[in-house]
């Protein structure tokens, strides 16, 4: 480019340098993507899902035993709600097949607490809000990798206005609490970060 002279020569050299740098950057990104892609394809021993679950490919089935209600206050239908919600969560968030018997990953447990208590007190010494709590004890057994098995309690609560009777909010709050507990159980069993 010896024939160019004047104020635009430096600008043209600068544009050539920018073009060369972009080309090098694109090549580097492409190489990085190829390396990462091949590492993922050849090196993974754990299957990942969009839910964040990491489950060994050797685990093919799961089972959920009926959760008995052993709380001092027994709410009809709560056992079935917890059992079904956990089954639905595992079906929707994993590729495991559900078994009625005992699967490679097995959940069993019981409802140990179901209560409501005053939580905050108003200026007139009366309860301003109540806390509704459900606690579930879960034994999870992973036949393929026993180190991932656990036996622990999961508890969640929701607060509600003390001017309301529990029967007015019980259904809605129970569903919210059960969803949160099942999420905790699922994460403990399958999200091993």
N, C-alpha and C positions, 0 to 999 in steps of 0.2 A: 504494500500500500504506500509505496514511496511517492506516488504522484499527488497525494493529498498534502496540502499545506494550509495553515491557517488555524483559527480558533477551534475548529471542530475535530482536529486530529486527536487531542487528548480525550475527548468525549467518546470517540469511536474506539479507542484502545480500552477505555473503561467499560464500554458495552461488551466488547469481546471477552474481557476478563469475567464479567458477570455471567455471560452465557456459558463460559467454560466451567465456572463454579457451580452453576445450576445443574449442568450435565453431570458433574462429579457427584453432587449431592443425590441426584436421582439414582445413579448407579449404586451408591452406598446404601440407599434405602432399599433398593431391589435386592441387593445381596443380603441385607439384614432380614428381610422378609422370607427369602428362600431358606436361610439358616434356621430361623425360628420355626417355619413351617415344617421343615424336615425333622427338627428336634421334637416337635409336638407329635408328628406322625409316628416316629420310630421309638421315642423314649417314654411314652406315657404308660404307666401301669395302673393308673386309677382313672376311672371314667368320671367326667365332669358334666354337670348339667347346668342349665341357666338358673336353677334354684340355688346353686352354690354347693349342692351335695357332691361329696366325693365318696364313691362307693367302689370297692374292689370289684373287678369284672367277675371274680369267682362267686360273688353273692348274686344269686339268681332269683330268689324268692323272699317274701316277707310274710309274716303272719301277725295278727293282732287278736289276742285273747280278750274275751269280754271283761270289761272293767267293773268289778263288783263295787257297790256303794256301801262302805263301812263307816261313813260319817255319822255323827250323832243325830243329825237332821238329814233324813233321806228324801231327796227330791226325785219323784218318779220321772223316768226318761233321761236322767242325767248320765247314767251308765251307758245307755245306748248312744247318746249324743257324743260322748267322748270317744267311744269305740269307733263309731262311724266316721267321725271327723278325722281321726288318726288314719284310718284306712284310706279315706279320700285324699288326704294330704300325701301319703306315700304313693298312691296310684298316680296322682297328678304331677308329682315332683321327681319321680324316679322311673326307671324302666323295669323295675322289679315286678315279678308276677305274684299275685296274692294267693296264699294258700289258706284253707280253713284249718289245717293241722298246725304243724310247727315248721316254719320256714327257716332259711339260712339266717334271716334277721327276724327275731321274734320279740314282740312287745306283750307284756302282761302287767297287770297292776290293779290298783284299787283307789277309790275316792276315800280319802282319810279325813277331810274337813270340808264343811259347807256351812258357813256362818255369816252373820251380819252383826256388827258392833258399832256403837257410836264412835265417830272419829274426831270431829272437831266440835267444840262447845261454843255456843253463842254467848253474848253478854248476859243473857238472863239465865245462864247455867243450864240451858237445855241443849241437846245435841243439834248442831247446825247441819252436819252431814254424817252419813253412816258409811261404813266400809263393808262391802260384800266380798267374801273371800272363798275361793275353792282351792283345795290342795289335793294333788294326785300323786300317789307313790307308784313309780314305774320301775319294772325290772326289764332291761333290754339285754337280749342275748344275741351276740353275733357269733354264729357257729364257725364261720370261716376265719375270723380274726378276733379271738376272745379278749384281746387287750382293749377292744373298743366297747365291750360290754359294760353296763353300769346298773346300779340299783340306787335310785335317788328320788327325792320328792320334788315336785314342781308346784309352785303356788303363785297365783295371780289374784288381783283384786280390782274392783271398780268402786268408786265412791258415788253416792247418790244423795240427793236432798232428803233430809230427815222429815220433811213435810209429806213425803211420798211413802206409801206403804210398800214393803218389799215386793208384794204380789203385783204391784203396778209396773215394776221395772225388772222383775226377776228373769223373765224370758229373754229380754234384750241383753241384759248384763251377763246372764249365763252364757249366751252364745259368744259374746265378746271375750269373756274370760277363757272359755274352752278353746277358742281360736288361738289365743295367746299361749295357753299351756301347750297345746298341740304343736305350735310353732317351736316352742322351747324344747319339747321332747324330740321333734324331728331334727332340729339343729344339733342337739347333743348326740343323737344317734348317727347322723349322716354328714354333718358339716364339720369336718375335722381340721379347722384352720389352726 
